[in-house]
Amino acid sequence: FEFNRKLDRYALKPFAQGYDFIVPDFVQVGISNMFYNLRFVPRLMNNLFQGKLKGASIEVGRFLLNSTVGYAGFLDLAKEIDLVTPEEDFGQTLGFYGVKSGPYLVLPLMQPFTVRDLTGYVTDIFLNPINWLVAPIISINEIPSLIDQKNTWTITFVQMGTRAGDIINERSRNLEKYQGVEEAPFDLYTAVRNAYLQSRARQIRE
């Protein structure tokens, strides 16, 4: 936890501050919307896994609207007409079927997890077709991909660059929020852990 905290303080936060100075807020929101739109398939599949057909239909509607009229997801027009549903992932799916959360985990360079949620996170990577149709970290010989599976350096660059862009953009959008947390006079580790566990429990109930 301290490693991630110091990495954020001395590297990610300054970079995000520079990014925030250069990139207008509406562009940051649009980029965030596009990344969210690209994660459509795992959200859809997890709605179906949990039998949430209404949520699945809303996800399809959101994706079609935002991907076309919304300029590939840059504009979240679906939200403007209240076409929203709670975000579902495989960790929530496991919780929906009664799988216990297991120990709380803090890993280097990663968000908080429990054992169940880490399993779900990895599964969602496999559920996302971008990871085997565009920049394939999952090699399937019979399925062609936009970047040839042999171009491992290109795939690594695209995957890491995309992930870094997503993280920096989100950190930039939350500079003030995180600043308040950093300055609060309480045990930050315990606060983050409790907030995460409570949030995940609430998401599963939804």
C-alpha positions in Angstrom: 0.0 0.0 0.0 2.8 2.4 0.9 4.6 1.6 -2.4 1.5 2.5 -4.4 1.0 5.6 -2.3 4.5 6.9 -2.9 4.4 6.0 -6.5 1.2 8.0 -6.8 2.7 11.0 -4.9 6.0 11.2 -6.7 5.2 10.0 -10.2 1.5 9.6 -11.1 0.1 12.7 -9.4 2.7 15.1 -10.9 2.2 13.6 -14.4 -1.6 13.8 -14.0 -1.3 17.5 -12.9 0.7 18.2 -16.1 -1.9 16.3 -18.1 -4.7 18.2 -16.4 -3.0 21.5 -17.3 -2.8 20.6 -20.9 -5.9 18.6 -21.6 -9.3 20.4 -21.3 -11.9 18.9 -18.9 -14.4 18.0 -21.6 -11.7 16.1 -23.5 -10.8 14.2 -20.3 -14.5 13.3 -19.8 -14.7 12.2 -23.4 -11.6 10.0 -23.1 -13.0 8.4 -20.0 -16.3 7.8 -21.8 -14.5 6.0 -24.7 -12.6 3.7 -22.3 -15.8 2.9 -20.6 -17.5 2.2 -23.9 -14.7 -0.2 -24.9 -15.4 -2.3 -21.8 -18.9 -3.0 -23.1 -18.6 -6.8 -23.7 -17.5 -7.8 -20.1 -20.3 -5.7 -18.7 -22.9 -7.2 -21.0 -21.7 -10.8 -20.3 -21.8 -10.3 -16.6 -25.3 -9.0 -16.7 -26.2 -12.1 -18.7 -24.3 -14.4 -16.3 -26.4 -12.9 -13.4 -29.7 -13.1 -15.3 -30.1 -9.4 -15.4 -31.7 -9.1 -18.8 -32.8 -5.5 -18.4 -29.2 -4.5 -17.5 -27.9 -6.4 -20.5 -30.4 -4.7 -22.9 -29.5 -1.3 -21.5 -25.8 -2.1 -22.1 -26.5 -3.0 -25.7 -28.6 0.2 -26.1 -25.9 2.3 -24.5 -23.1 0.8 -26.7 -25.1 1.2 -30.0 -26.1 4.8 -29.2 -22.7 6.0 -27.9 -20.7 4.2 -30.5 -22.6 5.8 -33.4 -24.2 9.1 -32.6 -21.8 9.6 -29.6 -18.6 9.5 -31.8 -17.2 6.1 -30.7 -18.3 6.7 -27.1 -16.7 10.1 -26.7 -20.1 11.5 -25.8 -22.2 9.6 -23.3 -25.5 10.4 -24.9 -27.1 7.4 -23.3 -26.7 9.0 -19.9 -28.4 12.1 -21.1 -31.6 10.1 -21.7 -31.2 8.1 -18.5 -30.1 4.9 -20.2 -28.0 3.7 -17.4 -27.5 0.6 -15.3 -25.0 -0.5 -12.6 -21.6 -1.6 -13.9 -21.2 -5.4 -13.6 -18.0 -7.3 -13.5 -17.1 -11.0 -12.9 -16.1 -10.3 -9.3 -19.7 -9.2 -8.8 -21.0 -12.2 -10.7 -19.0 -14.5 -8.3 -20.4 -12.6 -5.3 -23.9 -12.9 -6.8 -23.6 -16.7 -6.7 -22.4 -16.7 -3.1 -18.6 -16.9 -3.6 -16.9 -15.3 -0.5 -14.7 -12.4 -1.0 -11.6 -13.9 0.6 -8.7 -11.8 1.9 -8.2 -8.1 1.0 -5.3 -7.7 -1.4 -3.0 -4.8 -2.2 -0.7 -5.5 -5.2 2.0 -3.2 -6.7 0.7 -0.9 -9.5 -2.8 -2.2 -9.1 -6.1 -1.1 -7.6 -7.4 -2.8 -4.4 -8.8 -6.3 -4.7 -10.1 -9.2 -2.8 -9.1 -12.7 -3.9 -12.6 -13.0 -5.5 -12.3 -9.7 -7.3 -8.8 -10.4 -8.5 -10.2 -13.6 -10.1 -13.0 -11.6 -11.6 -10.5 -9.0 -12.9 -8.5 -11.6 -14.8 -11.6 -13.2 -16.1 -12.9 -9.9 -17.5 -9.6 -9.5 -19.3 -10.4 -12.7 -21.1 -14.0 -11.7 -21.7 -12.9 -8.5 -23.5 -12.6 -9.2 -27.3 -10.2 -6.4 -27.7 -7.6 -8.6 -26.0 -7.9 -11.2 -28.7 -9.2 -9.4 -31.7 -7.3 -6.1 -31.6 -4.1 -6.3 -29.5 -4.1 -10.0 -28.6 -2.6 -10.9 -25.3 -4.6 -14.1 -25.8 -3.4 -16.0 -28.8 -6.1 -17.9 -30.7 -4.7 -19.3 -34.0 -8.0 -19.6 -35.7 -9.1 -16.0 -35.0 -7.4 -13.1 -36.9 -6.5 -10.0 -35.0 -5.9 -6.3 -36.0 -2.3 -6.6 -34.8 -0.7 -9.8 -35.8 -0.1 -12.1 -32.9 3.6 -12.3 -33.8 4.1 -8.6 -33.2 4.6 -9.0 -29.4 6.4 -5.7 -29.0 3.6 -3.8 -30.7 1.0 -5.5 -28.7 2.8 -4.8 -25.5 3.2 -1.1 -26.4 -0.5 -0.8 -27.3 -1.7 -2.6 -24.2 0.6 -0.7 -21.8 0.1 2.6 -23.5 -3.7 2.2 -23.4 -3.7 1.2 -19.8 -1.4 4.1 -18.8 -3.5 6.5 -20.7 -6.6 5.3 -18.9 -5.0 5.6 -15.5 -3.5 9.0 -16.0 -6.8 10.4 -17.4 -8.8 9.1 -14.4 -6.2 10.3 -12.0 -6.3 13.8 -13.6 -10.1 13.8 -13.3 -9.9 13.1 -9.5 -7.0 15.4 -8.4 -9.2 17.3 -6.0 -11.0 14.3 -4.6 -7.7 12.4 -3.9 -6.1 15.6 -2.4 -8.8 15.7 0.2 -8.2 12.0 1.1 -4.5 12.5 1.3 -4.8 15.4 3.8 -7.4 13.7 6.0 -6.0 12.9 9.5 -7.0 9.2 9.6 -5.5 5.8 8.9 -5.6 5.9 5.1 -5.0 2.2 4.6 -7.9 1.2 6.8 -10.1 3.9 5.3 -9.4 2.7 1.7 -9.9 -1.0 2.7 -13.2 -0.4 4.4 -14.5 1.9 1.7 -13.6 -0.7 -1.0 -15.2 -3.6 0.8 -18.3 -1.7 1.6 -18.6 -0.5 -2.0 -18.1 -4.0 -3.4 -20.8 -5.4 -1.0 -23.2 -2.7 -2.2 -22.5 -3.4 -5.9 -23.2 -7.1 -5.4 -26.5 -6.3 -3.7 -27.5 -4.1 -6.6 
